[in-house]
Amino acid sequence: MPLIQVPEITLRVLSLNMQFGAGPESKEGKFLLHFPPQEQDHNLDNIVNLIEEVDPHIICLQEVEFGSSRTGFVNQAQEIVQRLAKKQEREPYHLETGTCLEFDEKRFRRIWELARYLYGEERSQWIFRKLDIDKQELPKEKIKIDFGNAILSRYPLKDKTHHFFTPPYSRLLMDINIIRRKDERKSLLICRVDYHPEIAEKVPLFVYNTHLENKDPENRKRQSKILYDQLSQRNNVHKILAIDGNAEPLGEDYDLESGSQDESLERLLRHPEMRFFPGIYPRPDKEPARRFATYPSHQPAQVLDTTLTSKYVEIVNYRVHPARVSDHLAVIADIKINADLVRENILKQLVNPLVENP
């Protein structure tokens, strides 16, 4: 019996840290403040227009809102799905989300009334310096923050899992640490993508979407090691990882054990099961890597965002989109799932199990 002809499967993946729809200007120091609805509407339209132009099969968003005070309690993930469906006049993207940072000032009302009073008094600023709390501009209204990662897919999404890198602990201490920016509550969202009716059940495709911490390098390194272990746990599956690593590739000559630089992203690039586009690696002239820099969007200098695939999935085209819809630029990867890339033609054998091994 001849082998079944397995079609070549190609997918386009877009990854973007969208800075909660705040546009290309960095909102560091103002991340708690409400911004005007018309500004958010304009920025979301820019993101939707970018997605429409690229027309990806899978979209991984980081820093997307699910109903926060600073964005008028808009669920931006659902809003993007709805706007795309309306513009493209086709079935909406399937959507799964995973919260990272969740903070509600109303939980500990009396404590935060005192904190607001102290925050506004010049005589009490030594307390905040002592506690190492960044000076933030506070809105008049009660603060509620709910944002994280989202996966949008043209194909159905199944088997969603969501992991916090730091397990939950005392809610009061957690809220204090969030305000101090000492716990950014980063998490990992994983979904199985039903990418082909015959093949997806036999050789599943899992999409990993995450964002490593910005403020604390040591915590970021710990998160990287946890993610490394997560990528090792599923065998005989295809994997795509979209990540804002908040760290850069360090090159093949860097000693991971030296600890002389932040190896958070480099550790993942060297995962034996994963592959990356080699152009992001630093070279003596720096030009090739700078071409794939994603941050800051107004003058890209750092390769913080990238996409990795498992070793039997091939990246056939990789680029950074120049549109400044956020403080990060979007990464676009065209990937190919080819039976010939699978060890010992296991994919063909699984699709047609009656065929004897050659």
N, C-alpha and C positions, 0 to 999 in steps of 0.2 A: 504494500500500500504506500503510495507516495506521500511525502510530507505535505501538510496543509501549508499553503502560501500565507505567511504572516505578513500583513501590511506594515510598511514603514510608518511609525507613529511619530509625529512631530508636535511639539507643544511650545508655546511662547509663554514665558513667565516674566512678570513685571514685579519688581520689589521697590517699595517707596516708604521712607520715613516721612510722613506727611505733616508732622509738627502740629497736630490737632487742628488742621485747617487754618493755621495762623499766617500762612504765606511765607515768603522767602526771608523776611527779617527775623533774626533770632529773637525769641521771646524769653531768653534766660533772664531771670530777675523779675519778669512780669508774667510768669506762667500761671499765676493764680487769678490774674485780672480778666474781667469780662471784656470781650471786644465786640464792636458793633455787628448786628445781624447782617447788614449789607456787605461788610467786609468778609465775613465768613461765607456768605452766599457767593461772592465773587471768587474767593479762593477755592471753594468746593467745585465751582464751575470749571476753574482752570485744571483741577485734578481730573475731573470727568472728561474734559476735552483731551487731555493727555492720554488717558486710558482709551478713549474712543479712537484716537489716532493710531496708537500702538496695537489695539485689538488683541490683547493677550487672552490665552485660555485660562491662565491662573494668575491671580493678583494677590500679593502679600503686602499688607499695609502694617506699618508700625506707627505708634502714637496716634491712633484713631479714637475719637470720642464716642462714648455710648450714652451720653446724657449728663453733661457737666454744667455747672453754673457759668463757667467762663465762656461757654459756647451756646448759652441759652437753652441748655438741656436737649439739644439736638442729638439724635443718634446718627452720627455721621456715616457709619458703615451702611446702615439701611438707606440713608439719604443718597449715598453714592450709587448703590444698587438701583434704586428707583429712578434716579436721573439718567443712568446709563440705559435702562430698559426703555425709557421714554424717548431718548434721543435715537437709539438704534432700532427701535420698533422690533424687538425680538425678545425671546424669553429672558427673564432676569437672571443674573448670576446667582448661583447658589452661594450661601454665606454662612460662615461660622466665625465666632469671635471668642477671644479669651482676655479677660480683664488682667491688667498688670497692677496699676495703681488705683486704689479705691479709698477715697477719703471723704468723710462727711462731718463737717464741723458741728452739726446738730447732735452728734452722738454724745459729746461731753460738753454740753452747753455752758455750764458754769465755769469749767476750767478754761474754755476758750474765751469767755467773756473777760476773765482775768488776764489771759495771754494777750488779747487785743489791747486791753488797757495798758499793760506793761510795754507792749510793742510800740505804742504811740507816745510813751513818755521818754523823753531824752535822758532823764535821770536813771532809768532802768536799763539802758542799753548795755551796761556792763554784764547783765545777766545773760543776754543773748550772745555776747562775746565769750563769756565763760562756757556756755553750752554749745558753742561753735555752731550757731544758727545763722544761716545766710540771711542777709537783709532782703526781704521781699516786699513788694508793694501789695497791700491788702485791699481787696474790694470792700465796699460797705455791706454788701449782701453776704449771707452765710455761704461759706465755700463748700462746694461738692465737686469732687473730681472722680471721674470714672472713665478710664481709657486704657488701651492696650493694643493687642494685635488682632488682625482680621485676615481671613482667607476667603477670597472670592473665586469661584470656579465655574466655567461653562459646563463642567461635568458634575454629577452629584457628589456630595461630600459625605463620607461615612466615618464611623469609628473615631469621633473627635475625642482627643485627650488634651488636658490642660494642666500644666505643672508650674507652680511657683518655685523659683530657684531657692528662695528662703522660705521655709515653712511658716505658716501663721503663728503668731505669738500674742502676747498681751495687746489687746486692741488699743488701749491708751498709749502704751509705749510705741506701738506701731505708728499711730497718728503723729506722735511727737517726732519720731524718726523721719516720717515723711516730710513734715514741715522743715526739719533740719537738713533734709536732702541726704540723710545717711542711710535711707532704705528706699530705693526707687521701686520696689515691688515688681521687679522684672519677672517675666514668665515665658513659658514655651507653649505654643499652640501647635498641635499635630492633627492632621486629618488625612484619611485615606481617600484618594481620588478615583472615581469609577471611570477611568479614562478610555476603556475599550471593552465592549460587551463580552468578548470571548476571553480576553487575556487578563483583565483586571482582577478577576477572582483567583486566577492561577498565580500570577506574579503581581502582587499589589504595588501601587505607587503611593508613597506617603510624602506629604508636604509638611515641612517643619518651618515655622515662622517665629522669629524671636528678635530680641533687642537687648543687648547686654548693657549693663549699668554704665553711666557716664561719670559720676562723681567719684567713685571709690575704686581705684585700680585693683586693689587686692580682692575686693568682692567680685569684680569683673573676671579676674583670673579664676576664682572659684566657680563662677557661673560657666565659664568656658569648659572647665573640667567636667562639670555635671552634664553639659550638652554633649561633650565628647563621649561620655558613657552612654547617653541616650541614643546616640547615633550607632553605637555598637550593639544595641539590644535586638534589633530586628534583622533576621537573616533571610536571604532569598527574596528580597523585595527591592524595588527601586525607591530611591530617596531623592528629594530635592530640599535643600536648605536655603532659605532666604534670611539674611541676617544683617542687622545694623550692629556691627561688632564693637563700635567705639574704640577700636584699636586697628592698627595697620598691619599688612603683611611685612615680614621682616627679612625674607629671603632664605634661600636654601642653605646658606652658610651659617645662619644664626644657630647658636647652641641653646636649645629649649631649656636646658637645665641650668643655664647661667643665671637667669633671673635678672639680667642687666637691662632688659627692656620689657615692655608689656607684650607678652606672647599670647594674649587671649585669642586673637584671630589666627595667628600663626599656628597654634596648636591644632585648631580645627582644619586648617588647610592641609596639615600633614596626616590627617586621619586616614588609615589604610583603606577604608571603604569609600572615601570621598575623593572627588576630583574638582578642580577649579580652573577657570580660564587663566592660562599662564601669563597673559599680558599684564595682570595686576601685580605681578611680582616686581620688586624694586630692582633697578639695574644701575650701573655706574652713572649713566647720563640722566637718569630719572625721568626722561621724557615718556617712555612707554607706560610707566605706572601712572604718571600724572594725567595721561589721556583718559584713564579710568577712575580718576578721583571723583568723589561724590560730595565732599563737604569742604568748606561752606559753599552753597550753591552759587553765590555771587562771584566767587573766585576759587574754584575747586582746587584743593591742594592735598587732601587726605583721602585715601582709599578706605573708607569706613564701612561701606555697604557693598555686599557682593552676594552671589548665588553659587552654591556648590551642588554637585550631583553625585550620585553613587557611581561606581566604576563601570557599570554596564549601561549608563546613560551618557550620551555624548553631547557636549556643548558645541554646536556648530556655528553659532554666531553670538557675540556678546558685545554690548555697548552701553554707554551711559547717555541718557537723553538730556539734551541741553536745557529743556524748559524749566524755568525757575518757579515751580509751584509750591515749594517748601524750602526750608533751609538746607535740605539734602536734595541731591539729584536722584532720579529714578534709574535703576539698573534693569536692563532688558536682556534676557537670555533665551535664545532659541535652542531647544534641545531635541535630540532624536533618540527614540528607543528602538533599537535594531536587534532583531533576534541573533544576528551574527556576533553581536557584542556580548552575548550571554554565554557563560562558561558551558562548554560541551553541548551547545544548542539546547539547553534545558528548557528554554521558553517554547521551542517548537515541540519538544517532547511532552510538555505539560498541556499544550493546546490540543495535541493529538496523542493521548497516552497509549494508543494501540500500536503505535509504531515501535518496533524493536530498536534497541540501541544499535547504532552502526558498529 
